[in-house]
Amino acid sequence: MNRRTFIKSSSLATAGLATGLSAPLFANDHDKKLKIGLIGSGWYGMVIAKAALEAGGVEVIAVADVDSQHLANSLNELTSLQGSRPQGFKDYRELLETSGLEAVLIGTVTHWHALQFIASSQKGLPVYCEKPLAYDIEEGKAMVKAAREAANIVQIGFQRRQNKAFSRAKELIGEGRIGKVHQIEAQIHYNPNIDDTTIQDPPTSLDWDAWCGPAPLLPYSPSKGHMSWRFERAYGNGHLVDWGIHNIDIIRTIMGYDMPTSIEAQGGIHALQGLTNTPDTLRATMLFGEVPLIWQHRLWGTGEIDPQYNNGIFFHGEKGSLFASDNRLVLKPAGRNSRQEVMEIPSPRMQEEHVVEFIRAVKTGNPGLISCTIDSAFRSTATVQLAMIAYETGSRVKWDGELQTITGNEAAAAMLSRPYREGYQRP
C-alpha cells in the first residue's frame, strides 16, 4: 500500500468536502462572508480551503502558488465551488496585500511555514497553518513570538484534536480504567512507494527555485517535489516528523504532557537505500517525567503481525492496556482471564471540523474556541525535531524547558536552526 492510498483509506480522507453537508455549519445568509487567502494550493492546501468553504460564510478571494498549474487548477475549482473567482498570485507577499483580506490558510511545504506565517501575523491576520509548525526549532520559536506580538487567532493543523476515539481514550485514562500509565508506545508502519529519484528538469509549471525558498536548492527529482518531499531530509525530515507527529501530538494532549526532558533515537536506512535520506527504521525514546514514550516505525516488511496495530498508540497502565487509533480503541484489563473490549469510534470529518473550529473562532473573535494553539503545536513539533536531532547526532539530547534549548550537547544544539539560503533572512 502506498502513502496516498493509505491516507485515503484513513480518516484523513476528504471525499465530498464541499458537498458533505446539506447546509453550512454556522453561516447565516445575512452574515458578511469572511474573506480568506490560500497560500499553497496543491493537494493539502485545497483540502483545507474546501473545508473552510464547507463551513459556510467564507469566500476565498486570493490564492498564491509557485506552481502555475496548481494555481490555475485551484482557481478554476474554487470558482466552481463558490461562484466567484479568486485573484491568483505566484508570490505570497502579493497575496498578503490583497484588499479586504481577513484570514489566511497556509498549506505549503514545511520549510516555508515560518516566513509565510510571520508575514501574515505581522499583517494582523488570523492564520490556519498546516503541521509541522516549522522546519526547525528556532523557526518555531520565532513563529510563537510573532503570534504573541500580533495577538492573532491561530490554529495549527493537528486535526486529531477533533478525533472522537482519542477523546474517549483520554476519558478512559482519566477514569482510571487502566490505572497509572507507566509506558506509552506509538507507531506507524507501512511500505511507501518512493517517486522517481532520477535528477531531471522540474515540470515547466513549477518554479523550483521559489519552491525551495529558504531551504537548500537541491537538484530536482520527483522524489523531492510535490507529494514526495516528506522523505527528503532537506524539506520534510522523514516519517516521524511527517506522520508520527500526529501521534506524538495526541499523546501530549491526552496525557497533558509538556515536552520531554531527554530523547534518544536509533535507526537507519535499510530497505530504502538510495531512495531516501531519512530513516526507514527508527526507535526513539522520549522521557516525559518518569514515563517513557517509545516511538517506532518500519517502512518495510509486514509491520505488526496483527495489522490493526500498525498505526496507533499503546497506553500501558498497572490495571491494563489501551490501544488507540483513529477509529478504534482496544481495552485489555490486566489479569489472565480478562477479555478485551473493542470500541469502534469513527471520526470521518475531523479535518473539516478542525478548519471549522478556526473559521468559527475568527468569525466570533473568540480565540478560546481554538483547540490547537501555536504554543501547544510548538511543543509537539519540537518534540519530534529533538528526536531527529538525537538520531542525526547519535547522542542523548536533553531539553531544558525553562531555557527552551538543548543543554550539554554542542553538536545537538547546533541543529536547533538551519542556515537559510542566500537571499532569505531567518526570522
C-alpha positions, 0 to 999 in steps of 0.5 A, spaced: 500 500 500 502 506 498 502 513 502 496 516 498 492 510 498 493 509 505 491 516 507 485 515 503 483 509 506 484 513 513 480 518 516 484 523 513 480 522 507 476 528 504 471 525 499 465 530 498 468 536 502 464 541 499 458 537 498 458 533 505 453 537 508 446 539 506 447 546 509 453 550 512 455 549 519 454 556 522 453 561 516 447 565 516 445 568 509 445 575 512 452 574 515 458 578 511 462 572 508 469 572 511 474 573 506 480 568 506 487 567 502 490 560 500 497 560 500 499 553 497 494 550 493 496 543 491 493 537 494 493 539 502 492 546 501 485 545 497 483 540 502 483 545 507 480 551 503 474 546 501 473 545 508 473 552 510 468 553 504 464 547 507 463 551 513 459 556 510 460 564 510 467 564 507 469 566 500 476 565 498 478 571 494 486 570 493 490 564 492 498 564 491 502 558 488 509 557 485 506 552 481 502 555 475 498 549 474 496 548 481 494 555 481 490 555 475 487 548 477 485 551 484 482 557 481 478 554 476 475 549 482 474 554 487 470 558 482 466 552 481 465 551 488 463 558 490 461 562 484 466 567 484 473 567 482 479 568 486 485 573 484 491 568 483 498 570 485 505 566 484 508 570 490 505 570 497 507 577 499 502 579 493 497 575 496 498 578 503 496 585 500 490 583 497 484 588 499 479 586 504 483 580 506 481 577 513 484 570 514 489 566 511 490 558 510 497 556 509 498 549 506 505 549 503 511 545 504 514 545 511 520 549 510 516 555 508 511 555 514 515 560 518 516 566 513 509 565 510 506 565 517 510 571 520 508 575 514 501 574 515 501 575 523 505 581 522 499 583 517 494 582 523 491 576 520 488 570 523 492 564 520 490 556 519 497 553 518 498 546 516 503 541 521 509 541 522 509 548 525 516 549 522 522 546 519 526 547 525 526 549 532 528 556 532 523 557 526 518 555 531 520 559 536 520 565 532 513 563 529 510 563 537 513 570 538 510 573 532 503 570 534 504 573 541 506 580 538 500 580 533 495 577 538 492 573 532 487 567 532 491 561 530 490 554 529 495 549 527 493 543 523 493 537 528 486 535 526 486 529 531 484 534 536 477 533 533 478 525 533 472 522 537 476 515 539 482 519 542 477 523 546 474 517 549 481 514 550 483 520 554 476 519 558 478 512 559 485 514 562 482 519 566 477 514 569 482 510 571 480 504 567 487 502 566 490 505 572 497 509 572 500 509 565 507 507 566 509 506 558 506 509 552 508 506 545 506 509 538 507 507 531 506 507 524 508 502 519 507 501 512 511 500 505 511 507 501 512 507 494 518 512 493 517 517 486 522 517 481 529 519 484 532 520 477 535 528 477 531 531 471 528 538 469 522 540 474 515 540 470 515 547 466 509 549 471 513 549 477 518 554 479 523 550 483 527 555 485 521 559 489 519 552 491 525 551 495 525 558 498 529 558 504 531 551 504 537 548 500 536 548 492 537 541 491 537 538 484 530 536 482 527 529 482 520 527 483 522 524 489 523 531 492 517 535 489 510 535 490 507 529 494 514 526 495 518 531 499 516 528 506 522 523 505 527 528 503 531 530 509 532 537 506 524 539 506 520 534 510 525 530 515 522 523 514 516 519 517 516 521 524 516 528 523 511 527 517 506 522 520 508 520 527 507 527 529 500 526 529 501 521 534 506 524 538 501 530 538 495 526 541 499 523 546 501 530 549 494 532 549 491 526 552 496 525 557 497 533 558 504 532 557 509 538 556 515 536 552 520 531 554 526 532 558 531 527 554 530 523 547 534 518 544 533 515 537 536 509 533 535 507 526 537 507 519 536 506 512 535 499 510 530 497 505 530 504 502 537 505 500 538 510 495 531 512 495 531 516 501 535 520 506 531 519 512 530 513 516 526 507 514 527 504 521 527 508 527 526 507 535 526 513 539 525 514 546 522 520 549 522 521 557 516 525 559 517 525 567 518 518 569 514 515 563 517 513 557 514 514 550 517 509 545 516 511 538 517 506 532 516 505 525 518 500 519 517 502 512 518 495 510 516 488 511 509 486 514 509 491 520 505 488 526 503 481 525 496 483 527 495 489 522 490 493 526 496 495 530 500 498 525 498 505 526 496 507 533 498 508 540 499 503 546 497 506 553 500 501 558 497 502 565 498 497 572 490 495 571 491 494 563 492 496 556 489 501 551 490 501 544 488 507 540 487 509 533 483 513 529 477 509 529 478 504 534 480 503 541 482 496 544 481 495 552 485 489 555 484 489 563 490 486 566 489 479 569 489 472 565 482 471 564 480 478 562 477 479 555 478 485 551 473 490 549 473 493 542 470 500 541 469 502 534 469 510 534 469 513 527 471 520 526 470 521 518 470 529 518 475 531 523 479 535 518 473 539 516 471 540 523 478 542 525 478 548 519 471 549 522 473 550 529 478 556 526 473 559 521 468 559 527 473 562 532 475 568 527 468 569 525 466 570 533 473 573 535 473 568 540 480 565 540 478 560 546 474 556 541 481 554 538 483 547 540 490 547 537 494 553 539 501 555 536 504 554 543 501 547 544 503 545 536 510 548 538 511 543 543 509 537 539 513 539 533 519 540 537 518 534 540 519 530 534 525 535 531 529 533 538 528 526 536 531 527 529 536 531 532 538 525 537 538 520 531 542 525 526 547 526 532 547 519 535 547 522 542 542 523 548 539 530 547 536 533 553 531 539 553 531 544 558 524 547 558 525 553 562 531 555 557 527 552 551 534 549 548 538 543 548 543 543 554 550 539 554 550 537 547 554 542 542 553 538 536 545 537 538 544 544 539 547 546 533 541 543 529 536 547 533 536 552 526 538 551 519 542 556 515 537 559 510 539 560 503 542 566 500 537 571 499 532 569 505 533 572 512 531 567 518 526 570 522 
